[in-house]
Every structure is written in structure tokens, then in C-alpha cells.
Amino acid sequence: EAAAPKKEEAAQDKSFTMSDVAKHDKEADCWVVVNGEVLDVTKFMHEHPGGKKAILLYAGKDASEEFNMLHKPDVVKKYAPESILGKLSS
């Protein structure tokens, strides 16, 4: 029997539009886009060293520009890999 795919691999197969992401714009349901990846940061925002307000400013939006000014590229995979839902469709 084949092993179940890892969550991260399964997430890479899913794609979302910005209008999908825009529906998740509240503290209780918060998605953001970072460098083409769609992230569900609802749970993570409470652990975010910069505070939840910094994330909520970008709830339902593309946070890449601000994110890249403050973080190294590997930070999501390193600290919150479970938040990766999939890719932003072009």
C-alpha cells in the first residue's frame, strides 16, 4: 500500500485565486499570500513574534512585499509549514 502523501506535498498541488484568499480576512479565518504561496495563518498569528496585528493588516491579501522586507525566504517552511495551503494561481 502506498504511503499517504505528506501534507506539504499535497498542498503544492492545490491552487487558489486572490478572490479565494480575499474571503479569509478575519482573525478567526485568516489567509495571506506570501511569495506565491497561500497560507492559512489563523492559528499561527497568535505565535507570531511580531504580533497578530502585523498579520491582520494583510488578512485576505498579498503580504509578500512587507514580508520580504522583514523575513528570510525560508521562514514559513521553517516555523509554520503547516500553514501552507497551496499556490496562488496566475
C-alpha positions in Angstrom: 0.0 0.0 0.0 1.3 3.4 -0.9 2.2 5.8 1.8 -0.1 8.9 2.2 1.4 12.0 0.6 3.0 14.4 3.1 0.8 17.4 3.8 3.3 19.8 2.3 3.4 17.8 -1.0 -0.4 17.7 -1.1 -0.6 21.4 -0.6 1.7 22.1 -3.5 -1.0 20.6 -5.8 -3.7 23.0 -4.7 -4.1 26.4 -6.2 -6.2 29.4 -5.2 -7.1 32.7 -6.7 -6.8 36.1 -5.0 -10.7 36.1 -4.7 -10.5 32.8 -2.8 -7.9 34.3 -0.4 -9.9 37.6 0.0 -12.8 35.7 1.6 -10.5 34.8 4.6 -9.9 38.2 6.0 -10.8 37.9 9.7 -8.9 36.9 12.9 -11.0 33.7 13.1 -10.3 32.9 9.5 -7.1 34.4 8.1 -5.3 33.6 4.9 -2.5 35.6 3.3 -0.3 35.2 0.2 3.5 35.2 0.6 5.7 34.8 -2.5 3.0 32.9 -4.5 2.1 30.6 -1.6 -1.3 30.7 0.0 -1.1 30.4 3.8 -3.7 29.9 6.5 -2.3 31.8 9.4 -5.3 31.7 11.6 -3.6 29.6 14.3 0.0 30.9 13.7 -0.8 34.6 14.1 -1.1 34.1 17.9 2.5 32.8 17.9 3.9 35.4 15.5 6.8 37.2 17.2 5.7 40.5 15.5 2.2 40.1 16.9 -1.1 39.3 15.3 -1.8 42.9 14.2 1.0 42.7 11.7 -0.6 39.7 10.1 -4.2 41.0 10.3 -3.2 44.1 8.3 -2.8 41.7 5.3 -5.7 39.3 6.0 -7.1 38.2 2.7 -4.3 40.0 0.8 -0.8 39.5 -0.7 1.7 40.3 2.1 4.8 39.4 0.0 6.4 42.9 -0.2 6.1 43.6 3.5 7.0 40.1 4.4 10.2 40.1 2.3 11.4 43.3 4.0 11.3 41.6 7.4 11.8 37.9 6.9 14.2 35.5 5.4 12.7 33.4 2.5 12.8 30.1 4.4 10.9 31.4 7.5 7.5 30.0 6.6 8.8 26.5 5.9 10.9 26.6 9.0 8.4 28.0 11.5 4.9 27.4 10.1 5.0 24.7 7.4 1.5 23.5 8.4 0.1 26.9 7.3 0.9 26.3 3.6 -2.4 25.6 1.8 -1.1 25.7 -1.8 -0.1 28.1 -4.6 -1.6 31.3 -5.9 -2.9 30.6 -9.4 -1.7 33.1 -12.0 
